């Protein structure tokens, strides 16, 4: 049986692969409709449509390679219905290599048996 932590980590690996493949539309099922994302510069992106549009805009940049999130820990709430994932992130471009990086925190919630991202916060510390 897959543990909640293993399920979340597997979904994170898959999001990293979809980002590297520039598959914006295929990222939609990983987010709740009202997702909020605070990007590295402190800007807020609200709603799954806006998040997917932001990914698509990044993917259209020929210099873009990937955003990679590397989880360091996943903590579950007492009911096993919410989780916090924290780790390091890096943005990779063709011209600059790893040029923006920092820490992130993702809040996951279980919806109909599936783990979905309800919010993410990215803190830029390098770049």
C-alpha positions as CSV (number, residue, x, y, z in Angstrom):
1,X,0.0,0.0,0.0
2,X,1.3,3.5,-0.9
3,X,1.7,5.8,2.0
4,X,0.5,9.4,1.7
5,X,4.1,10.7,1.8
6,X,5.1,8.3,-1.0
7,X,2.0,9.4,-3.1
8,X,2.9,13.1,-2.6
9,X,6.5,12.5,-3.5
10,X,5.5,10.5,-6.6
11,X,3.1,13.4,-7.7
12,X,6.0,15.9,-7.2
13,X,8.3,13.8,-9.4
14,X,5.6,13.7,-12.1
15,X,5.1,17.5,-11.9
16,X,8.8,18.0,-12.4
17,X,8.7,15.7,-15.5
18,X,5.7,17.5,-16.9
19,X,7.4,20.9,-16.4
20,X,10.6,19.7,-18.1
21,X,8.4,18.4,-21.0
22,X,6.7,21.8,-21.1
23,X,3.2,20.2,-20.7
24,X,1.3,23.0,-19.1
25,X,-2.2,21.6,-19.7
26,X,-1.2,18.3,-18.1
27,X,-0.4,20.1,-14.8
28,X,-4.0,21.1,-14.3
29,X,-5.1,17.9,-12.4
30,X,-2.4,18.5,-9.8
31,X,-4.0,21.7,-8.4
32,X,-7.3,22.5,-6.7
33,X,-9.4,25.0,-8.6
34,X,-8.7,27.8,-6.2
35,X,-5.0,27.2,-5.8
36,X,-2.8,30.2,-4.7
37,X,0.9,30.3,-5.7
38,X,3.3,33.0,-4.4
39,X,6.2,33.1,-6.8
40,X,9.8,33.9,-6.0
41,X,9.4,37.6,-6.4
42,X,6.4,37.7,-4.0
43,X,3.7,38.0,-6.7
44,X,0.5,36.0,-6.2
45,X,-1.1,33.8,-8.8
46,X,-4.7,32.8,-7.9
47,X,-6.7,30.0,-9.5
48,X,-5.8,27.0,-11.6
49,X,-6.4,28.8,-14.9
50,X,-3.9,31.6,-14.0
51,X,-1.4,29.0,-12.8
52,X,-1.6,27.0,-16.0
53,X,-1.3,30.2,-18.1
54,X,1.8,31.2,-16.1
55,X,3.4,27.8,-16.8
56,X,2.5,28.1,-20.5
57,X,4.1,31.6,-20.7
58,X,7.3,30.3,-19.1
59,X,7.3,27.3,-21.5
60,X,7.0,29.6,-24.5
61,X,10.4,31.2,-23.6
62,X,13.0,29.3,-25.7
63,X,15.5,29.9,-22.9
64,X,13.4,28.0,-20.4
65,X,14.5,24.5,-19.4
66,X,12.8,23.5,-16.2
67,X,11.7,24.4,-12.7
68,X,12.8,21.5,-10.4
69,X,11.4,21.1,-6.9
70,X,13.4,18.8,-4.7
71,X,11.4,17.8,-1.6
72,X,13.2,17.5,1.7
73,X,10.2,16.6,4.0
74,X,6.5,15.9,3.9
75,X,4.5,16.2,7.1
76,X,0.9,15.0,7.4
77,X,-1.8,16.4,9.6
78,X,-3.5,14.2,12.3
79,X,-6.3,13.2,10.0
80,X,-4.1,12.4,7.0
81,X,-6.1,14.7,4.8
82,X,-3.6,17.6,4.5
83,X,0.2,17.7,4.1
84,X,3.0,20.2,4.0
85,X,5.9,19.5,1.6
86,X,9.1,21.6,1.9
87,X,12.2,21.6,-0.1
88,X,14.6,23.4,-2.5
89,X,13.7,24.7,-6.0
90,X,15.7,25.8,-8.9
91,X,14.9,27.4,-12.3
92,X,17.1,26.2,-15.1
93,X,17.7,28.1,-18.4
94,X,19.7,27.3,-21.5
95,X,21.8,30.4,-21.3
96,X,22.5,30.6,-17.6
97,X,22.1,27.1,-16.2
98,X,20.8,27.1,-12.7
99,X,20.2,30.8,-12.2
100,X,17.3,31.2,-9.7
101,X,16.9,29.1,-6.6
102,X,15.5,29.0,-3.1
103,X,13.1,27.2,-0.8
104,X,9.5,26.3,-1.3
105,X,6.5,25.1,0.8
106,X,3.5,23.3,-0.8
107,X,0.2,22.6,0.9
108,X,-1.4,19.4,-0.3
109,X,-5.0,18.3,0.3
110,X,-6.7,15.0,-0.3
111,X,-9.6,15.3,-2.7
112,X,-11.6,12.1,-3.5
113,X,-8.6,10.0,-2.7
114,X,-6.1,12.1,-4.7
115,X,-3.5,14.5,-3.4
116,X,-3.8,18.0,-4.9
117,X,-1.8,21.2,-4.4
118,X,-3.8,23.9,-2.7
119,X,-1.0,26.4,-2.3
120,X,2.7,26.9,-3.0
121,X,5.1,29.5,-1.8
122,X,8.5,30.0,-3.4
123,X,11.3,32.1,-1.8
124,X,14.1,33.2,-4.1
125,X,17.4,33.2,-2.3
126,X,19.8,33.0,-5.3
127,X,19.6,34.7,-8.6
